[in-house]
Amino acid sequence: MQNRDYYIEAIWIYLKTVYCAYLNMLAVFIFAYSMAHNSGELSELAVAIASTRINTIESMIGIAVSFVAGSILGGIINKGERFNFQYRFGFMQYIMCGLLILIEFVFANQLIQIFMLAFIFGIENSLILKIRSSNVKLTYMTGTLITIGITISEIIRKQYSNLWLLYYSLFVIFCYILGSFLGAIAYLHNKESAFKYGIMASFILGTIYLIYSYFYKKKHI
């Protein structure tokens, strides 16, 4: 039973990685920002301060604050508990779906849309932290690449206890590339509907999660 749960958790992370990479690619095309991680934004903030570009300073600070606010909310939701297919993770996916609907159909101001998307990415990353001890982030792959490098170094030293982590991390990278590819294809071939596909994906992910959670809880009562 534990092995099956382990694989279900991994599949959930893979699907979420594809989904987040898809949204990030749309953000790059639509807003010319990668809000999935904040290294570039913080560097641009420093440049903007040095060149006194007030509008850019406000935008970069807004993105960072929105990301942190989303992380705070995600931390409150996961409560620091070990992931155990709690219903609230699925309901949170519906809430993020609602935020995407607001971005697409309600708020016309691009800066507000950017802040809301950064907020969503903050939620996504903080929610996933309790699922795996490997501490994978859904929207940036630097840590995952480091994990791959460290695991390969262990293999070179003939230490194979973390071999599973290498396979796991490689597939996370593959899923991120796949999601980015799908986002690029969707935007380039049907930009009017590309964001709507992300909304649909969020709703479907939430539904799948809640259905599995229901049967999981039923078996463990």
N, C-alpha and C positions, 0 to 999 in steps of 0.2 A: 504493500500500500504506500509506504514511504517513497519507494522508487517512482511509482506512478505520479505522486504529488510533486516530486522533484522535477519530473519531465514536464508536467503541466505548468509549473512555475516558470521553467525555462521557455516554454512555448509562449507564455504570456509576455515575458520580457522581450522575446523576439518580435512578437506582433506589435508591442508598444514602441519598440525601436524603429520598426518600419514606419509606423504612424507618425512618430515625432520627426524623423528624418524627412518625411513627406512634407509636413507643415513647415519645417525649417527651410526647405528648398523653395517653397512658395513664398516665404518671407523674403528670401534673397531676391527672387524675381520681382515681387510686387513692391517691396519696401526698400530694396537694396541694403538690407540689414540681415545679418545672421544672428538672430536673438537666442539661438540655442545655447550659446556660451557667451561669456562676457569679457573675455580677454581682449578681443579687438575693440570692444566698446570702451573699456577702461583706458586702453592705449589712445584711442581717439579722443577721449575726454581730456587726457593730459595734453595732447596736441592742441585741442580747442581752447584749453585754459591758457596755454602759452601764446596762442594767436588771438586770444580774447574774442572767440566766436561764441557769443552768448547763446544763440539758438541751438547750436550743437551741444554746448555744455548742458543746457536744460534737457535736451533729448537724451543724451547719454546717461545723465543722472536719473532721469525718469525710467529708462530701461532697466538700470541696475536696481533701483528701488522696487520696481514692479516685479522683477525676478525674485528679489529677497522676500517681498510680500507673499508671493506664491509659494515660496519655500516654507515660510512660516505657517501658512495655512495647511500645506501638505504635512508638515511636522505635527501640527495639532491633530490632524485626521489620523495619521498612523500611530499616534500616541506612544511611539517608542516601542511598540509591541512587535513580537515576531509575526511575520506574515502567516496568516492561517485562513486565507480565503474569506476575509471579513466582507460583509455586504457593503460597508461604507466605501470601499475602493471602487466598486461598480457604480454606486450612486454618484461618486465624485466624477466618474467618467461622463455621466449624463450632465452634470453641472458644467464640465468643460465643453461638452457639446453645445450647451446653451450659450456659453461665452463665445464660441465660434459663430453661432447663429447671430449674436449681437454684432460681432465684427463684420459679418457678411451683409446683414440686412438692415441694421439699425444705425450704427455709428459711421458717419461719413468722414469724420475727421481722421486723417491718416495717423496722426501722432497718437490719438487714443487707441486706434487699432493696434499700433505697435506696442504700446504699453500693455494692452490686454493680452497680446500674444506672448510677451515676455512673462507676464503673470502666469499664464498657462504652462509655459515651459518650466517655471519655478516649481509649480505644483507637481508636474510630472516627475521631475528629478527627485524631489523629496519623498514622494509616495513610494518610489521604487526601492529606496535604500534598505528597507527592512526585508525585502524579498530574498536577496542573496548576500552572502558574506563577502562576495567578490566586489561589492560596492560599485556596481556598474551605474553609470549615468546614462540616461536615455538620449540626451541631446548633444553630448560631446564625447569624443572617442579617445582623447589623450590618455586618460587613465587606463582605458582598455588596451591601448597599444603598449603602454608601459607594462601592464600585466602580461601581455604576450611576450615581450622581451625578457622579463624576469623569469617566466616559466621556461622559455627556451634555454636560458642560462642554466637553470636547474637541470634540464635534460642533458645539457652538455656535461654537467657534473655527475651525470647518471643518477639523478634524483627524480623519480617518476611519480611521486605521490600527488602532484598537482597537474598531471597530464590532462585530466578532465577539464581543468580551468583553461588550458590552451585551446582545446576544441570549442569550448563554450565561448571564449572571448573572440575567437576567429569568426564564429557564426554571428556574434553580435556585430562585428565589423561588416560582415556580408549583408546583414539586415539593414544596417545604416546606409550602406551604398545602394542597396535595392530601393529603400524608401526615397532616397535622394533622386535616384533615376526615375522612379515613378512620378515624383513631384515635377521633375523637369519635363517629362513626356506630357503629363497632364496639362501643365501650363502652356507649353509650346504648341500643343495641338488643340487645346480647348480651354483657353484661359478664363472664359466666362463661367465655366463649371468646375474649374480645378479646386477652388476652395470648398465648393459644395460637396465634392467627393470626400474632403477631409471631415466635414460635418457628418456625413453618412458613416464614415469609418469609425468616428468617435462613438456614435450611437450603437453601431454593431458591436464594437469592442465591449462597451458597457453591458449590452444585452447578453453576449456570450459569457462574460464573467459572472453575471448574476445568476444565469441558468446553472452554470457549473457550481457556483457557491451554494445554491439551493440544494443540489443533489449531494454535494460534499457534506454540508451540515446535516442533512437527513441521514446519511450513513454513519455519522459520528455522534449522533444523539444517543 
